[in-house]
Amino acid sequence: MAHTLITGASGGIGEQLARVFAKNGHSLVLAARNINKLQALAGELSSAHGVDCIAIASDLTSPNAAEALFNETRARGVDVDILINNAGLLCEGPLQANDLQTHMNLIQVNVSACTALAWLYLQPMLEAKRGRILNVASTSSFQPVPFLSTYAASKAYLLSFSEALWIETRGTGVTVTALCPGFTNTDMINRDDGRKPMTLPFVRNMEAHEVAEEGYAACMAGKAMHINGRMNQAVVEATRFQPRPMRRFLSGLIAKGF
Ligand SMILES: NC(=O)c1ccc[n+]([C@@H]2O[C@H](COP(=O)([O-])OP(=O)(O)OC[C@H]3O[C@@H](n4cnc5c(N)ncnc54)[C@H](OP(=O)(O)O)[C@@H]3O)[C@@H](O)[C@H]2O)c1
C-alpha cells in the first residue's frame, strides 16, 4: 500500500504535515526520535481518518539512519510514494558559539540525510512512474544568514538540490518540491534563555498548520518551489535584486535583531 513518509513528524511542521496528509486520505510512515509521540499521533490519525499509520524511531544524526529507514519500510512491504524530508536542526549564534559536533549533526540531518533519503526512494518512484518528494527548506535558503550560518547554508543546499531534481525528473511522473517557510511558531525558534522566539521585523510568524496546508498543496501540484505566506514571498522578492555585498550586509543587520 502507498504511504507518505514524513521525517520529523513528532512535532512542529512535520506533525502538521502528517495531519494534513492523513486528512486527505494518505497512509503514513511517521519517523523521528520520540517514538511515544509518534505512536500517539499514529493512533489518533488512523482512527480519525481511517488511514494506515506506522511509527518508526529514527535518529537522523546517525550516518546509517537513512538506509535503515529505507530498509525498514521495505521489510514492512511499504511502498513510499511520497517522501517528505522535514526533520531539521538549527544552530544559533556565531560559528564558534556551538561546538563542532553540533554543526556536524546539523549538516547530517539537514543535508546528508535528506540527500540519502531522496537517493534511496527516488529509484522506486521512477520505476513506478509516480511519486512526490517534498523538501522543507526555508526563506534562509535565499541568502547567507550571519549567526545562523550553517543552518542557512544547509537550506541553500536543499533548495538548490530540489530545484535541480525538479528538472531532472520532468516527464517521469515524479516531482520534487522545495517548501520555504519563514519563521513559524514551533519549538525550533523558541529559546531557553528567556529571549522572545525568533521573528522578522514587520513579518508575522506563521503557524505550523498554515505552513503544512500550503506545503501539501505545493507538493501535490508538483511545484518546484513554494515560499510560505505573502509576507515571506515579499521579503524574498525584495532581496532578489540586491547586489550580493548588500544582501549579506543587510542579512547580518536583520539577523542581529532575531
Ligand atoms: N520553525 C521555523 O521557523 C522554520 C522556518 C523555516 C524552515 N523550517 C524547517 O522546517 C522543518 C521542521 O521544523 P520545525 O520548526 O517543525 O522544528 P521542530 O518543531 O523543532 O521539529 C523538528 C522535528 O525534527 C525531529 N528531529 C529533531 N532531531 C532529529 C533527529 N536527530 N533525527 C530525526 N528527527 C529529528 C523532531 O523530533 P524528535 O525530537 O522526536 O526527533 C521534530 O519532530 C525543519 O527542516 C526546519 O528547518 C522551520
The ligand as an SDF file (V2000), in Angstrom:
LIG
                    3D

 48 52  0  0  0  0  0  0  0  0999 V2000
   10.1310   26.8520   12.6350 N   0  0  0  0  0  0  0  0  0  0  0  0
   10.6380   27.6910   11.7250 C   0  0  0  0  0  0  0  0  0  0  0  0
   10.6670   28.9230   11.9080 O   0  0  0  0  0  0  0  0  0  0  0  0
   11.1400   27.1370   10.4140 C   0  0  0  0  0  0  0  0  0  0  0  0
   11.3660   28.0480    9.3670 C   0  0  0  0  0  0  0  0  0  0  0  0
   11.8310   27.5750    8.1480 C   0  0  0  0  0  0  0  0  0  0  0  0
   12.0760   26.2260    7.9720 C   0  0  0  0  0  0  0  0  0  0  0  0
   11.8600   25.3720    8.9830 N   0  0  0  0  0  0  0  0  0  0  0  0
   12.1660   23.9560    8.7430 C   0  0  0  0  0  0  0  0  0  0  0  0
   11.0080   23.1750    8.9710 O   0  0  0  0  0  0  0  0  0  0  0  0
   11.3870   21.8590    9.3770 C   0  0  0  0  0  0  0  0  0  0  0  0
   10.6170   21.4890   10.6260 C   0  0  0  0  0  0  0  0  0  0  0  0
   10.9880   22.4010   11.6420 O   0  0  0  0  0  0  0  0  0  0  0  0
   10.0760   22.7040   12.9220 P   0  0  0  0  0  0  0  0  0  0  0  0
   10.0720   24.1550   13.1060 O   0  0  0  0  0  0  0  0  0  0  0  0
    8.8200   21.9430   12.8370 O   0  0  0  0  0  0  0  0  0  0  0  0
   11.0540   22.0950   14.0350 O   0  0  0  0  0  0  0  0  0  0  0  0
   10.7420   21.3860   15.4240 P   0  0  0  0  0  0  0  0  0  0  0  0
    9.4370   21.8340   15.9860 O   0  0  0  0  0  0  0  0  0  0  0  0
   11.9840   21.5720   16.2230 O   0  0  0  0  0  0  0  0  0  0  0  0
   10.5840   19.8540   14.9940 O   0  0  0  0  0  0  0  0  0  0  0  0
   11.6870   19.1940   14.4610 C   0  0  0  0  0  0  0  0  0  0  0  0
   11.3080   17.7410   14.1740 C   0  0  0  0  0  0  0  0  0  0  0  0
   12.5030   17.0820   13.7540 O   0  0  0  0  0  0  0  0  0  0  0  0
   12.7190   15.9580   14.6010 C   0  0  0  0  0  0  0  0  0  0  0  0
   14.1250   15.7500   14.8350 N   0  0  0  0  0  0  0  0  0  0  0  0
   14.9750   16.5520   15.5490 C   0  0  0  0  0  0  0  0  0  0  0  0
   16.1850   15.9770   15.5970 N   0  0  0  0  0  0  0  0  0  0  0  0
   16.0970   14.8140   14.9040 C   0  0  0  0  0  0  0  0  0  0  0  0
   16.9970   13.7590   14.6380 C   0  0  0  0  0  0  0  0  0  0  0  0
   18.2640   13.7800   15.0970 N   0  0  0  0  0  0  0  0  0  0  0  0
   16.5710   12.7150   13.9090 N   0  0  0  0  0  0  0  0  0  0  0  0
   15.2990   12.6590   13.4610 C   0  0  0  0  0  0  0  0  0  0  0  0
   14.3830   13.6090   13.6990 N   0  0  0  0  0  0  0  0  0  0  0  0
   14.7850   14.6640   14.4230 C   0  0  0  0  0  0  0  0  0  0  0  0
   11.9840   16.2710   15.8900 C   0  0  0  0  0  0  0  0  0  0  0  0
   11.5520   15.0840   16.5310 O   0  0  0  0  0  0  0  0  0  0  0  0
   12.3250   14.2560   17.6690 P   0  0  0  0  0  0  0  0  0  0  0  0
   12.8390   15.2390   18.6560 O   0  0  0  0  0  0  0  0  0  0  0  0
   11.2630   13.3370   18.1770 O   0  0  0  0  0  0  0  0  0  0  0  0
   13.4060   13.5160   16.9370 O   0  0  0  0  0  0  0  0  0  0  0  0
   10.7770   17.0300   15.3810 C   0  0  0  0  0  0  0  0  0  0  0  0
    9.7560   16.1180   15.0080 O   0  0  0  0  0  0  0  0  0  0  0  0
   12.9060   21.9110    9.5760 C   0  0  0  0  0  0  0  0  0  0  0  0
   13.5610   21.3930    8.4480 O   0  0  0  0  0  0  0  0  0  0  0  0
   13.1820   23.3970    9.7070 C   0  0  0  0  0  0  0  0  0  0  0  0
   14.4910   23.7260    9.3290 O   0  0  0  0  0  0  0  0  0  0  0  0
   11.3860   25.7810   10.2050 C   0  0  0  0  0  0  0  0  0  0  0  0
  1  2  1  0
  2  3  2  0
  2  4  1  0
  4  5  1  0
  4 48  2  0
  5  6  2  0
  6  7  1  0
  7  8  2  0
  8  9  1  0
  8 48  1  0
  9 10  1  0
  9 46  1  0
 10 11  1  0
 11 12  1  0
 11 44  1  0
 12 13  1  0
 13 14  1  0
 14 15  2  0
 14 16  1  0
 14 17  1  0
 17 18  1  0
 18 19  2  0
 18 20  1  0
 18 21  1  0
 21 22  1  0
 22 23  1  0
 23 24  1  0
 23 42  1  0
 24 25  1  0
 25 26  1  0
 25 36  1  0
 26 27  1  0
 26 35  1  0
 27 28  2  0
 28 29  1  0
 29 30  1  0
 29 35  2  0
 30 31  1  0
 30 32  2  0
 32 33  1  0
 33 34  2  0
 34 35  1  0
 36 37  1  0
 36 42  1  0
 37 38  1  0
 38 39  2  0
 38 40  1  0
 38 41  1  0
 42 43  1  0
 44 45  1  0
 44 46  1  0
 46 47  1  0
M  CHG  2   8   1  16  -1
M  END
$$$$
